[in-house]
Amino acid sequence: MQEQIRGKKVEKIDIRTSTLVRCGFLSLLKEEFGICIRDSEVALAEHALSCITIFDTWQDFFCKTNWERDNPEAAGQDYLLENRICREIGGKIWYFSHILWEEWPFLEHVK
């Protein structure tokens, strides 16, 4: 699925060695997407980062992900925002792939 999404992946940020950057990212993740990760769970934070794709516009998001075709019952912007699938941050559309998130092999151990 990830090959089909042609938005901008989040460039590698230094969440492994920079506590300040990691804490800022984890705060954003909790506030915007409802994902809670402890500061000590660096590998999980890196996985969360890999689940985010940023799009310039809603049209760009819908076009590049085929969201409306694959999820017709959940295709509205309101649904995507209310369910924390997408967020509008800094004038961009941030998409958090819950499918990728749930595919992480050790996720069940941190719930």
Steps between C-alpha positions, in 0.01 A plus 500: 500500500776744588634498143164639379508804727700771335479772761808626676629261760625673810870552455713316747500705816736425783259341747752235606770729639322831559277490805361845417397397149361166620295660777362758259405231251342281769300796627374574148419132448294486819322831445419458131461124450429368850808274492679481836861386502738526794824694447699182558327315212727635229446218249123539534533876446701435184230261382233765564702748298508255209118486506463872420472643151449872439294634209475857373119502464193286563472449126858375494422259786187359335662473159822331612354261757180400314335537841153574361508189280633270771297649788177644357322486837777706661592738220410837647750743644294524819522123552876499441554785745260373768658154496855639507595340171596836353589830666551846361837616633693798367278532194564138396304177533674250724382141446570237765468149357335289767549197275878544506488578872314180584729286284797561729585157646556614860206739530290255701767499773481876561122536527 
